[in-house]
Amino acid sequence: MRFPVHDPCEGLPGTAVPRIHIDEEALERAMARPKARPEKKALDLAPRFHAEQQERAARIGHHFERARGWGAVEDAERRHRAEKDGR
């Protein structure tokens, strides 16, 4: 799907029109969500959603690293194995 791109600076020296590739399948999946109608809204939400996912992953990674220092990760793995072996 191609969207017309209007650049208010078009034709001015030193400016360029940004070109982006839009994954049709991903856009269709995004459009299926109630908050993502119309297409422009889905396209506006995508970068925010991606940034939030990356920030969340970084926070979770930070917590796992802290938990390793406490031995919590190893303890959780040990408990998980014991629970599976007990079934």
C-alpha positions in Angstrom: 0.0 0.0 0.0 1.4 3.4 -0.9 0.4 6.5 1.0 0.8 9.9 -0.5 3.5 11.8 1.3 3.1 15.5 1.6 6.2 17.3 2.7 5.7 21.0 3.5 9.3 21.6 2.7 9.1 19.9 -0.7 11.1 21.7 -3.2 13.2 23.7 -0.7 17.0 23.2 -1.0 18.5 20.7 1.4 15.2 18.9 2.1 14.1 15.4 1.3 10.8 13.5 1.5 11.1 10.6 3.9 10.3 7.2 2.4 9.2 4.3 4.6 8.3 0.7 3.8 5.0 -0.4 5.3 4.5 -4.0 6.0 1.0 -4.7 4.6 0.4 -7.7 6.9 1.5 -5.9 10.0 -0.7 -2.9 9.0 -3.7 -5.2 8.6 -3.1 -6.8 12.0 -2.8 -3.3 13.6 -6.0 -2.2 11.9 -7.9 -5.1 13.4 -7.4 -3.4 16.8 -10.2 -1.0 17.8 -7.8 1.8 18.8 -6.0 1.7 15.5 -8.6 3.0 13.1 -8.1 4.7 10.7 -4.8 3.8 8.9 -3.2 7.1 9.9 -3.9 6.3 13.6 -2.4 2.8 13.2 0.7 4.3 11.6 1.0 6.9 14.4 0.6 4.3 17.1 3.3 1.9 15.7 6.4 3.9 16.7 5.1 4.6 20.2 4.2 0.9 20.7 7.6 -0.2 19.5 9.4 2.3 21.8 7.2 1.1 24.8 8.1 -2.5 24.1 11.8 -1.7 24.0 11.6 0.3 27.2 9.7 -2.5 28.9 12.3 -5.1 27.7 15.1 -2.9 29.1 13.4 -2.6 32.5 12.8 -6.4 32.7 16.4 -7.1 31.7 17.6 -4.7 34.4 15.5 -6.5 37.0 16.8 -9.9 35.9 20.4 -8.7 36.2 19.7 -7.4 39.7 18.0 -10.7 40.6 21.1 -12.7 39.4 23.1 -10.8 42.1 20.7 -12.0 44.7 20.7 -15.6 43.5 17.0 -15.3 42.8 17.2 -16.5 39.2 19.1 -19.7 40.2 16.7 -20.2 43.0 13.7 -19.9 40.7 15.3 -22.3 38.2 15.9 -24.8 41.0 12.3 -24.6 42.3 11.0 -24.9 38.7 13.0 -28.1 38.2 11.8 -29.5 41.5 8.2 -28.8 40.6 8.5 -30.4 37.2 10.3 -33.5 38.7 7.5 -33.8 41.3 4.8 -34.2 38.7 
